[in-house]
Amino acid sequence: VDTYTRAELCILYEYATPQERLFLILALNCGFGMAELVSLHGSEVKLDQAPPYIKRTRGKTIVYGEWKLWPETVQALRWYQQRRPQSDSPELFLSKRGKPIATPTKGNNRNPKIGNMWTGLYKRIIKDHAAFRKFSFNKLRKTSGNFAKNGDAEGGIRGWGGEIMKVFHARGRTNSDQHSDRYSDRDFAKVVEATE
């Protein structure tokens, strides 16, 4: 699986604008890809709770997930909330005109905002780091899942295994027992430990 290295993540973070940094950190903290970002509702983000968290059900799979937010994530979300255009839309992330960034284009294609933003970040990076590998934004979701599953030897972080990675990603069945999720709760406490 193509994933970003620790050094690449540092470069991405360094070169990112505040908006790009927010998406980057949500992808790492919560395992969000583009679909999760564009469908995130403001009501699912609880910054004034102790601890701050996001709790939501994935639209694609109707699977519940929850994530304790890092201080950096909280700071980035507060920054965005202060600048969010006025709108009655439940989606958190909006265009400058106050429309959800998931709004299809005039040709009814997927909105390219996040992909275009990521391409712009990459273009800024390669001016100084010509050999920087180009991956899509959604490789951040794979990177965070890989960290949750396998840890990070370079950072001295232990892995939590495939079941916790699936809970982290709010995926369907978390293990081979098809009835496990019907008769027991998912272990979100271990997801918190993995993300910390």
C-alpha positions in Angstrom: 0.0 0.0 0.0 1.4 3.4 -1.0 1.6 5.6 2.1 3.4 8.7 3.1 6.5 8.5 5.2 6.9 10.5 8.5 9.4 12.8 6.6 6.9 13.4 3.8 4.1 14.2 6.3 6.4 16.8 7.9 7.0 18.4 4.5 3.3 18.4 3.6 2.5 20.0 6.9 5.2 22.6 6.5 4.1 23.7 3.0 0.4 23.5 3.6 -1.9 26.5 3.9 -4.1 26.6 7.0 -7.0 25.1 5.0 -4.8 22.3 3.5 -3.3 21.7 7.0 -6.8 21.3 8.4 -7.7 18.6 5.9 -4.3 16.9 6.3 -4.6 16.7 10.1 -8.3 15.5 9.9 -7.1 12.8 7.5 -4.4 11.7 9.9 -6.3 12.1 13.2 -9.6 10.6 12.1 -8.6 8.5 9.0 -10.8 10.7 6.8 -10.6 10.7 3.0 -12.3 13.1 0.7 -15.7 11.5 1.1 -15.6 11.8 4.9 -14.4 15.4 4.8 -17.0 16.6 2.4 -19.9 14.9 4.2 -18.8 15.9 7.7 -21.5 17.9 9.5 -20.8 20.7 11.9 -23.0 19.0 14.5 -20.7 16.0 14.5 -17.7 18.0 15.7 -17.7 18.6 19.5 -14.8 20.9 20.3 -16.1 22.0 23.7 -16.4 18.5 25.2 -13.8 17.0 27.4 -12.1 15.5 25.4 -13.0 17.1 22.1 -14.2 14.5 19.5 -16.0 13.8 16.3 -18.8 11.2 16.4 -20.6 10.3 13.2 -22.1 7.6 11.1 -20.5 7.0 7.7 -22.9 7.6 4.9 -21.5 5.0 2.7 -21.6 2.1 5.1 -23.9 3.4 7.9 -21.1 2.5 10.4 -20.7 4.5 13.5 -17.3 6.0 14.3 -15.7 8.3 16.9 -12.4 10.0 17.2 -10.7 11.9 20.0 -9.2 15.0 18.5 -5.6 16.1 18.9 -4.9 19.6 20.1 -3.7 20.5 16.7 -6.9 19.3 15.1 -9.0 21.3 17.6 -6.9 24.4 16.8 -7.3 23.9 13.1 -11.1 23.3 13.4 -11.5 26.4 15.5 -9.5 28.4 12.9 -11.9 27.2 10.2 -15.1 27.8 12.2 -14.1 31.4 12.6 -13.8 31.8 8.8 -16.7 29.5 7.7 -19.1 31.3 5.4 -22.6 31.9 6.8 -24.9 29.1 5.7 -27.7 26.9 6.9 -26.0 23.9 5.3 -25.3 21.2 7.8 -22.0 20.3 6.1 -19.0 21.8 7.9 -16.8 22.5 4.9 -18.2 25.1 2.4 -17.0 27.0 -0.6 -16.5 30.8 -0.4 -20.1 31.1 -1.6 -21.4 29.1 1.3 -22.2 25.9 -0.7 -21.1 22.4 0.5 -17.8 21.5 -1.1 -19.5 18.2 -2.1 -21.7 20.1 -4.5 -21.3 18.6 -8.0 -19.9 20.7 -10.8 -22.2 22.2 -13.5 -21.5 19.0 -15.5 -22.7 16.9 -12.5 -19.1 15.7 -11.8 -17.5 15.3 -8.4 -16.4 18.6 -7.0 -12.6 18.8 -7.5 -11.9 21.3 -4.7 -9.9 19.0 -2.4 -8.1 17.3 -5.3 -7.1 20.7 -6.8 -6.0 21.9 -3.4 -3.8 18.9 -3.0 -2.3 19.4 -6.5 -1.5 23.0 -5.6 0.3 21.9 -2.4 2.3 19.3 -4.4 3.4 21.9 -6.9 4.7 24.2 -4.1 6.6 21.3 -2.6 8.4 20.1 -5.7 9.9 23.6 -6.2 12.1 22.8 -3.2 11.9 19.0 -3.2 12.0 17.8 -6.8 11.9 14.1 -5.8 8.8 14.4 -3.6 6.5 11.5 -4.3 3.1 12.5 -5.7 0.2 10.6 -4.0 -3.5 11.5 -3.9 -5.1 13.1 -0.9 -6.8 9.8 0.0 -3.4 8.2 0.6 -3.5 10.1 3.9 -6.4 7.8 4.9 -4.3 4.8 4.0 -1.3 6.2 5.9 -3.3 6.8 9.1 -4.9 3.4 8.8 -1.4 1.9 8.4 -0.2 3.7 11.5 -3.2 2.5 13.5 -2.7 -1.1 12.3 1.1 -1.4 12.2 2.4 1.5 14.3 5.5 3.5 13.3 8.8 1.9 14.2 10.6 5.2 13.4 8.5 7.0 16.0 8.5 4.2 18.5 4.8 3.7 18.1 3.2 0.3 18.5 0.6 -1.0 16.2 -2.9 -2.0 17.3 -3.7 -4.6 14.6 -6.3 -4.9 11.8 -9.4 -4.9 14.0 -8.6 -1.5 15.6 -7.6 -0.1 12.1 -11.1 -1.1 10.8 -12.8 0.5 13.8 -10.6 3.6 13.3 -11.7 3.8 9.6 -15.4 3.1 10.6 -15.5 0.2 8.3 -18.1 -2.5 8.1 -17.3 -5.8 9.8 -14.3 -5.5 12.0 -13.3 -9.2 12.1 -14.2 -12.5 10.5 -17.1 -13.1 12.9 -20.1 -11.8 11.2 -22.1 -11.5 14.4 -19.4 -9.8 16.5 -20.7 -6.2 16.0 -24.2 -7.3 16.8 -23.4 -8.7 20.2 -20.6 -6.4 21.4 -19.4 -2.8 21.2 -16.5 -1.7 19.1 -13.4 -0.9 21.2 -13.2 2.9 20.7 -10.9 3.1 23.8 -8.2 1.3 21.8 -8.8 3.6 18.9 -8.2 6.6 21.2 -4.9 4.9 22.4 -3.9 4.2 18.8 -4.5 7.8 17.7 -2.7 9.2 20.8 
